Amino acid sequence: MSIQPVLSGVAIGAGWKSSVAFVNIGCYYLAGLPIAAVFGFRLSLNATGIWVGMLIGTILQTVILLVILFRTKWHKEAMLAEERIKVWGVVVELPTVQEGT
């Protein structure tokens, strides 16, 4: 089981679709594929080299998404979501939570 799709889903659900798209493009097309081409063709590792390159791209994507998610101020994100909901005329009461707990 992989955590990468879960991280992507959380980030997309938080409204960061464009950020996730840039991370995907950067990791797969700017890192994974060139590494795969070098490993697969230049170093003559064939299919194994291509798999290794794509795996490196996926690991890089997972690490970047983990950093983004761990650095996120989720209380602030919840308040922003509450404001977006209020635009549509829905009243939501969020419980108060102490920061850092």
C-alpha positions in Angstrom: 0.0 0.0 0.0 1.3 3.4 -0.9 0.8 6.7 1.1 1.4 8.8 -2.0 -2.2 8.7 -3.3 -3.5 9.5 0.1 -1.1 12.6 0.4 -2.2 13.8 -3.0 -5.9 13.3 -2.1 -5.4 15.3 1.1 -3.6 18.1 -0.7 -6.3 18.2 -3.4 -9.1 18.1 -0.8 -7.4 21.1 1.0 -7.8 23.1 -2.3 -4.2 22.9 -3.5 -4.9 21.4 -6.9 -2.5 23.6 -8.8 0.3 23.0 -6.3 -0.2 19.2 -6.5 -0.2 19.4 -10.3 3.2 21.3 -10.2 4.6 18.8 -7.8 3.5 15.9 -10.0 4.9 17.5 -13.2 8.2 18.3 -11.5 8.7 14.9 -9.9 7.6 12.7 -12.8 8.6 14.7 -15.9 11.5 16.8 -14.6 13.1 14.2 -12.3 11.6 10.7 -12.8 11.7 10.4 -16.5 15.2 11.9 -17.1 16.6 9.6 -14.3 14.7 6.7 -15.9 16.2 7.5 -19.3 19.7 7.7 -17.9 19.4 4.5 -15.9 17.5 2.5 -18.5 19.4 3.5 -21.6 22.7 5.2 -20.8 23.6 2.8 -18.0 22.0 -0.2 -19.9 19.8 -1.2 -16.9 16.9 -1.5 -19.3 13.5 -1.9 -17.7 15.0 -2.0 -14.2 16.6 1.4 -14.8 13.3 2.8 -16.0 11.5 1.5 -12.9 14.2 2.9 -10.7 13.8 6.3 -12.2 10.1 6.3 -11.9 10.4 5.1 -8.3 12.7 8.0 -7.5 10.2 10.4 -9.0 7.4 8.9 -6.8 9.5 9.0 -3.7 10.4 12.6 -4.4 6.8 13.5 -4.8 5.9 11.7 -1.5 8.6 13.5 0.4 7.5 16.9 -1.0 3.9 16.3 -0.2 4.8 15.1 3.3 6.8 18.3 3.9 3.9 20.5 2.6 1.3 18.6 4.8 3.4 18.7 8.0 4.2 22.4 7.6 0.5 23.3 7.1 -1.3 25.2 9.8 -4.4 23.2 9.8 -6.3 25.5 12.2 -5.8 28.3 9.7 -6.9 26.1 6.9 -10.1 25.2 8.8 -10.8 28.9 9.4 -10.3 29.6 5.6 -12.7 26.7 4.8 -15.2 28.2 7.2 -15.0 31.5 5.5 -15.6 29.9 2.1 -18.6 28.1 3.5 -20.0 31.4 4.8 -19.9 32.8 1.3 -22.6 30.3 0.4 -24.8 31.3 3.4 -24.1 28.3 5.6 -23.4 29.0 9.3 -20.8 26.7 10.8 -19.6 26.7 14.4 -16.1 25.2 14.8 -15.1 24.0 18.3 -12.2 26.0 19.8 -9.0 24.1 20.0 -5.8 25.3 21.7 -3.0 25.8 19.2 -0.3 23.1 19.6 -2.4 20.4 21.2 
